[in-house]
Amino acid sequence: MSDILIVDDERDIRELVSDILEDEGYATRKAGSSEECMARLEEAQPALMILDIWLKDSQMDGIDILKAVKRDTPDIPVVIISGHGNIEIAVAAIKQGAYDFIEKPFNIDQLMVVIRRAMETSRLRRENSDLKRKDTGPAEMIGTSAAFRTLVGQLDKVTKSNGRVMLTGPAGSGKEIAARYIHANSNRASAPFITVNCASIEPDRMEEVLFGRESSERGVEPGLLEQAHGGVVFFDEVADMPLGTQSKILRVLVDQQFQRVGGSDKIRVDLRVVSSTNKDLDAEIEAGTFRQELYHRLNVVPVAVPSLADRREDIPLLANHFIAQFNEAQGLPLRELTDEAVALMQTMLWPGNVRQLKNLVERVLILGDGSGPIEAKDLPREEEKPQEEGRVVLSGALATLPLREAREAFEREYLLTQINRFGGNISRTASFVGMERSALHRKLKSLGVVTSNKAGARVAHVEAEEEQA
């Protein structure tokens, strides 16, 4: 897209402008009618259009063509020329999105100034569009655990289709990365990936942000859906979308078209939709805050993204990945993790999931002295009270139990933590805790601890508690 399309019903004008531009090093194409113009646009998008307002013996005049171009390819700058120019025509052209207006007979120097500015605008718009297509953010999936492998297997099944995907899982678990993985491995990978942060956009601005706006003061401003044309739009935390917007999005999914705010033309889009939520949408539907019809449209292929607690085996891989990432992006020290630090991280609570782990790693690298490996003592434990070295702080409940019951409660919790840390692998757990495998089995049975499959991974739980539940 590097040539200039000249549209004028006067052959002499077409040839004159073309010769001038080619002398300046620009490639040109020419059209003498609206029909020829639309055919040239179908062949290839130009970098710039020079468009006459009046086209004799044509079905469309210049303003009609301008509207069509701004509807379908809004990034192409259009310079309007006319021998019948007046202020009303100029205003009408600018309102419809024209880059500039030049009156015939035009001064060649003036024409070239406008052309050079418009071509620079075209170049910047193309670069911006290319950056949007390339800037897909992280799509690399990190992990080896059974729960992670199950997730990737499900994602791989949906990447090549055009089906709508609903990603569910707790906040910070990596739903956006999963969405980007779908995009990066799909046949739309070279097209845009546009994120709609439903929770962060003000409700009264949601429709303008999504659908764009047309106004006499600011012309045409494409919205996120228009920017995502041909690619993927990701509705992040879709449960936070306002009810009024939900009904309009439902209509877009059905018709694949919409109107900009303040506009009257229908904008057609080709989109693949991926959504995410950390809420129970059935409960939201019951409460009347989410439309059931939209849920059925978006939830064609449901995929559950596991919490970090369900994939503790992946914590060392993720932590080392973040260390390398921060080293490359911010120049933070490239430090190793000691076995004790890894063991502690695998037993910590992670309510913020992978995002919390990433933040913790960044904090340790920033606040650390930058020398030597990261040790267990370097890791912040905000949920625990300060304690003296060599002492364990008992919870209030544990401190009130007799010794035998307290010991059993501690052993049960300790072994549950270690089994889940090793993804349900009894052999690795036995090796770490220093017990024979058969002895560990007997101990687990006496404590009422059993293992079962959950999200493709073996996890441990207390049998008595499950029965009571």
Protein Blocks (a to p, Z undefined) as FASTA:
>chain_A
ZZccdddfblklmmmmmmmmmmnopacdddfbfklmmmmmmmpccfbdcddfbaghiabd
fklmmmmmmmmmmmbccddddfkbcfklmmmmmmnopabdcdddddfklmmmmmmmmmmm
mmmmmmmmmmmmmmnojabdcdjbfklmmmmmmmmmmmmmmbdcddeddehilpmmmmmm
mmmmmcklmpccddddfklpcfklmmmmmnopadfklopaddfklmmgoiacddehkllp
cfklmmmmmmmmmnopacdehiabdcddddddddddfbdfklmmmnopacfklmmmmmmp
gcddddfklmmmlmmmmmmmmmmmmmmmnopacddddfklmmmmmmmccfklmmlmmmmm
mmmmmmmnoiajddfklpccfkbccddehiacddfklmmpcfklmmmmmmmmmmmmmmmm
nnopaklmmmmnopafklmmmmmmmnopacddeehiacdddfklmmmZZ
